[in-house]
């Protein structure tokens, strides 16, 4: 089984369908016997994925910088709740505790985390799978922009091959579980 790091929104002002997606991911983490590694917040998608994973019996790990406790209201119900000093420490600990990265819809923080792990993977500095779950075309504008960068020579083909994009929760977990078996 895998420790799955989920990057997603912690914003309250999003469509309810994204909360449903996050809860579905949390339930699937639990059903697969996986561990959830998250950003340690209990609000929005971050909270929905953690609550659903725990409700299904999954072990949950939350990592949050002390500064964000007042904004995200820390997920103190996590089986492991780590409060760190900086965002860089947060990302490093989340990386250390994870076997795979699953990117759901999100804002600046999600994009920053996604680009960091994708860059490390594409440079051969990390071998953990990076999977983007794009169930409703949320990332289509980003893919068009990145595709244009590739056509202009700014993104190598091997970089494209290092990130996996899927449209369903089940497809994401097929990739995660096939990586965990190998």
ZIRA-V850387 format. One line per field, one symbol per residue. phi: phi as a letter, one per 20 degrees, with the letter a starting at -180 (. if undefined). psi: psi as a letter, one per 30 degrees, with the letter a starting at -180 (. if undefined). A space follows every 50 residues. Layout:
phi: ???
psi: ???
This chain:
phi: .dededdafdefecfgffffgffffgffgffemededcfmeddlfgffff fffffenffccdccfggegfeelgefegfccdddecfffgfffffgeddb dcddgadgfffffgffffffffemebdffdcdecfcmgegffffffffgf fenecfgffgfedddcdcfffffffgfffffe
psi: lljjjkklkgkfilkffeeeeeeeeeeeeeefglkkklgglglbeeeeee eeeefggkkkkkjkkeefefefjkiffkekjkkleleeeeeeeeeeglfl kjklkabeeeeeeeeeeeeeefggfkgkkjkjjifggegeeeeeeeeeee ffgfklefeeffkkklfleeeefeeeeeeef.
